[in-house]
């Protein structure tokens, strides 16, 4: 099954401090994709602003430190960022 950005949101719900940061960055990223990336894509380009948002989201996700084996069993967040965000952006930039 292909990872989805919703898996990042769901995983963030189980974490208090880092989860809040991840959710904030995810909402900002999604909002800026709609506001900035899509209009820019219509001109065949990508938004640098949204690229920065993606880096901030990635940083928040990669800073998660699993506290137990159950949390360690959720590697789908980094994969979701790559499959749902980075790969499509790279394809648009070619």
Backbone torsions as a table, in degrees:
resi	resn	phi	psi	omega
1	UNK	NA	135.7	-177.8
2	UNK	-75.2	134.8	178.2
3	UNK	-67.3	154.3	179.0
4	UNK	-130.3	156.9	176.4
5	UNK	-61.2	-25.8	178.0
6	UNK	-61.6	-26.9	178.3
7	UNK	-66.9	-30.7	176.3
8	UNK	-66.2	-44.7	179.5
9	UNK	-61.8	-47.9	-179.1
10	UNK	-60.3	-45.1	179.2
11	UNK	-63.8	-36.4	-178.7
12	UNK	-66.3	-22.8	-179.4
13	UNK	-66.9	-23.9	-178.9
14	UNK	-85.1	0.8	-178.3
15	UNK	-122.6	139.8	-176.0
16	UNK	-82.3	-71.8	-174.8
17	UNK	-72.6	-54.1	-177.7
18	UNK	-67.0	-30.6	178.9
19	UNK	-63.6	-38.9	178.6
20	UNK	-62.8	-45.4	179.2
21	UNK	-62.8	-44.3	-179.7
22	UNK	-61.6	-46.2	179.8
23	UNK	-61.9	-42.0	178.4
24	UNK	-61.2	-45.0	-179.2
25	UNK	-67.6	-36.4	179.3
26	UNK	-66.5	-43.5	178.4
27	UNK	-64.5	-43.5	178.3
28	UNK	-61.3	-46.2	179.5
29	UNK	-58.2	-50.6	-178.1
30	UNK	-61.8	-41.7	179.1
31	UNK	-64.0	-42.7	-178.7
32	UNK	-73.2	-29.3	173.2
33	UNK	-60.0	-46.2	-179.5
34	UNK	-65.4	-45.1	-175.2
35	UNK	-76.6	-39.2	-171.2
36	UNK	-113.6	-45.2	-173.9
37	UNK	-68.1	-47.3	-177.1
38	UNK	-61.0	-46.1	176.9
39	UNK	-62.6	-37.4	178.9
40	UNK	-67.7	-38.7	177.8
41	UNK	-61.7	-32.8	179.1
42	UNK	-61.4	-22.6	177.2
43	UNK	-99.0	9.3	176.5
44	UNK	80.2	22.5	-178.5
45	UNK	-128.9	179.0	174.6
46	UNK	-118.5	155.6	179.2
47	UNK	-90.1	123.7	176.0
48	UNK	-63.4	-34.6	179.6
49	UNK	-59.1	-44.6	-180.0
50	UNK	-70.8	-33.5	174.9
51	UNK	-60.5	-39.9	176.5
52	UNK	-65.0	-41.1	177.2
53	UNK	-60.9	-39.8	179.7
54	UNK	-64.7	-40.0	177.8
55	UNK	-64.1	-39.9	178.5
56	UNK	-65.6	-40.3	176.6
57	UNK	-64.0	-45.4	179.1
58	UNK	-59.6	-44.8	179.6
59	UNK	-59.1	-44.6	179.6
60	UNK	-62.9	-41.1	-179.5
61	UNK	-67.7	-43.5	-177.7
62	UNK	-73.4	-11.4	176.7
63	UNK	-86.7	-3.0	177.5
64	UNK	-63.1	131.4	175.5
65	UNK	-115.2	104.3	-178.7
66	UNK	-56.2	136.6	-178.3
67	UNK	-96.5	-13.8	-179.8
68	UNK	-158.0	177.2	-177.6
69	UNK	-64.7	-33.7	179.6
70	UNK	-62.2	-44.3	179.1
71	UNK	-68.5	-31.3	178.7
72	UNK	-68.0	-21.0	-176.6
73	UNK	-84.3	14.9	-179.7
74	UNK	-120.1	66.4	-178.7
75	UNK	-82.4	5.9	-173.4
76	UNK	-72.5	-19.0	-177.4
77	UNK	-63.1	-53.8	177.5
78	UNK	-60.5	-37.0	178.4
79	UNK	-65.8	-37.9	178.6
80	UNK	-63.2	-40.0	178.3
81	UNK	-62.6	-43.8	-179.2
82	UNK	-66.8	-50.0	-174.7
83	UNK	-72.3	-42.9	-175.2
84	UNK	-87.5	-20.5	-175.0
85	UNK	-119.8	-60.4	-173.0
86	UNK	-66.1	-48.4	-177.3
87	UNK	-60.6	-46.2	177.3
88	UNK	-62.6	-37.3	178.6
89	UNK	-64.5	-42.6	178.7
90	UNK	-61.3	-41.4	-179.8
91	UNK	-63.0	-37.9	179.9
92	UNK	-71.0	-28.0	-175.3
93	UNK	-82.3	-7.2	-179.3
94	UNK	-77.4	NA	NA
